[in-house]
Amino acid sequence: MSASDAIRAQGKIIETVGHDAYRVELPNGHRAVGRVAKGTQATSIKIGDHVSIEFHPYDLSRGWINPA
């Protein structure tokens, strides 16, 4: 997958799922699990934060989180 194939969206952290994984809710109500992208500190992300999430075109249930 190239960077241009990624689907980008904005969302809000609503739940912690694991050490570096969070549940993100998009404005349209879709929920996905996002893992923290390399170079981003997982401790800097809190519930209620607005983030940018990138999805693989074939799996919209998981993605990579980047702080917005």
C-alpha positions in Angstrom: 0.0 0.0 0.0 1.4 3.4 -0.9 0.8 6.5 1.2 -1.6 7.8 -1.4 -3.9 4.7 -1.0 -4.5 5.4 2.7 -7.9 6.7 3.7 -7.6 9.6 6.2 -10.3 10.8 8.6 -10.6 12.8 11.8 -12.0 11.3 14.9 -12.1 11.4 18.7 -10.6 9.0 21.2 -13.4 7.4 23.2 -11.8 4.4 24.9 -8.4 2.8 25.7 -8.2 -0.7 24.2 -4.6 -1.6 25.0 -1.2 -0.2 25.7 -0.9 1.7 22.4 -4.4 1.1 21.0 -7.5 3.2 21.3 -11.1 3.2 20.0 -11.8 6.1 17.8 -15.2 7.5 16.8 -15.6 9.3 13.6 -18.1 12.1 13.1 -20.4 9.8 11.1 -20.6 7.4 14.1 -18.2 4.7 12.7 -15.9 3.3 15.4 -12.5 1.8 14.7 -9.5 0.6 16.7 -6.4 2.7 16.1 -2.8 2.0 17.0 -0.4 4.8 17.7 1.9 5.6 14.7 5.7 5.3 15.1 7.2 8.4 16.5 4.1 9.3 18.6 4.1 8.8 22.3 1.1 6.7 23.5 1.2 8.6 26.8 0.5 11.9 25.0 -2.9 10.7 23.8 -5.9 10.9 26.2 -9.6 10.1 26.0 -11.4 13.0 24.4 -8.5 14.0 22.1 -9.1 14.7 18.5 -6.8 12.7 16.2 -6.2 11.9 12.6 -6.5 8.2 11.7 -5.3 6.5 8.5 -7.1 3.4 7.3 -6.0 0.7 4.8 -8.4 0.8 1.9 -9.5 -2.8 2.5 -10.0 -2.7 6.3 -11.8 0.3 7.8 -12.0 -1.3 11.3 -8.3 -0.7 12.1 -5.9 2.2 11.5 -2.9 4.3 12.5 -3.4 7.3 14.8 -1.6 10.6 14.4 -2.4 13.5 16.7 -4.4 16.2 15.0 
